[in-house]
Amino acid sequence: MTAVWLVDRQFDSKGLVRLTYATEDGERVHTKELAEQRLVTGGGVTAGRDVDESALGEAPAEEVERFAAEASRMAAEHDLDDTV
């Protein structure tokens, strides 16, 4: 399992939230989509999570630096299971 940290969340007009988690080097990402309502009723979003290597993809080249900075900040300030 690999630790990944929340680096981005996007809301769409259909009530879906796309959460992007990245490794601290910003090069690998894991994306999760869920209903916006689930954020309210499901206990929120965690700062990080452990995911299987097979669930990781490559980050877009233009986002690697930003994702690395944000993942490192989240790792320094939070535990994986902290609600953010």
C-alpha positions as CSV (number, residue, x, y, z in Angstrom):
1,M,0.0,0.0,0.0
2,T,1.1,3.5,-0.8
3,A,0.2,6.7,1.2
4,V,-1.4,9.4,-0.9
5,W,-2.6,12.8,0.2
6,L,-5.5,15.0,-0.8
7,V,-4.3,17.6,-3.3
8,D,-7.4,18.7,-5.2
9,R,-11.2,18.5,-5.0
10,Q,-13.5,19.6,-7.8
11,F,-17.3,19.9,-7.7
12,D,-19.4,19.5,-10.9
13,S,-22.9,20.6,-11.8
14,K,-24.3,17.1,-11.3
15,G,-23.5,17.0,-7.6
16,L,-20.3,14.9,-7.9
17,V,-17.1,15.6,-6.2
18,R,-13.8,14.4,-7.7
19,L,-11.1,14.0,-5.0
20,T,-7.5,13.8,-6.2
21,Y,-4.9,12.2,-3.9
22,A,-1.1,12.2,-4.8
23,T,2.1,10.8,-3.5
24,E,4.4,13.2,-1.8
25,D,6.6,13.4,-5.0
26,G,3.5,14.5,-6.9
27,E,4.1,12.0,-9.7
28,R,1.4,9.4,-8.9
29,V,-2.3,10.0,-8.3
30,H,-5.4,8.3,-7.2
31,T,-8.8,9.8,-8.0
32,K,-12.1,9.1,-6.3
33,E,-15.5,10.4,-7.3
34,L,-18.5,10.5,-4.9
35,A,-21.8,12.2,-4.5
36,E,-21.6,15.7,-2.9
37,Q,-24.3,14.6,-0.4
38,R,-22.0,11.8,0.8
39,L,-19.5,14.4,2.0
40,V,-22.2,15.7,4.4
41,T,-23.6,12.3,5.5
42,G,-20.5,10.1,5.2
43,G,-18.1,11.7,7.7
44,G,-16.2,14.0,5.3
45,V,-13.0,13.6,3.5
46,T,-9.7,12.4,4.9
47,A,-6.4,14.1,4.5
48,G,-4.9,11.0,3.0
49,R,-5.4,7.3,2.4
50,D,-3.4,4.1,1.7
51,V,-4.1,2.7,-1.8
52,D,-2.8,-0.2,-3.7
53,E,-0.1,0.5,-6.2
54,S,-2.4,-0.7,-9.0
55,A,-4.8,2.0,-8.2
56,L,-2.3,4.8,-8.9
57,G,-1.9,6.6,-12.2
58,E,0.6,9.1,-13.5
59,A,-0.1,12.8,-12.6
60,P,-0.3,15.2,-15.5
61,A,3.2,16.7,-16.1
62,E,1.9,20.3,-15.5
63,E,0.5,19.3,-12.1
64,V,3.4,17.4,-10.6
65,E,5.0,20.3,-8.9
66,R,1.7,21.6,-7.4
67,F,0.6,18.1,-6.3
68,A,4.0,17.5,-4.7
69,A,3.9,20.8,-2.7
70,E,0.3,20.2,-1.6
71,A,0.8,16.5,-0.7
72,S,4.0,17.4,1.3
73,R,2.1,20.1,3.2
74,M,-0.8,17.7,4.0
75,A,1.6,15.0,5.1
76,A,3.4,17.5,7.4
77,E,0.2,18.9,8.9
78,H,-2.2,15.8,9.1
79,D,-2.5,12.1,9.8
80,L,-3.9,10.0,6.9
81,D,-7.2,9.6,8.7
82,D,-7.7,13.3,9.7
83,T,-10.9,14.8,8.4
84,V,-10.3,17.9,6.3
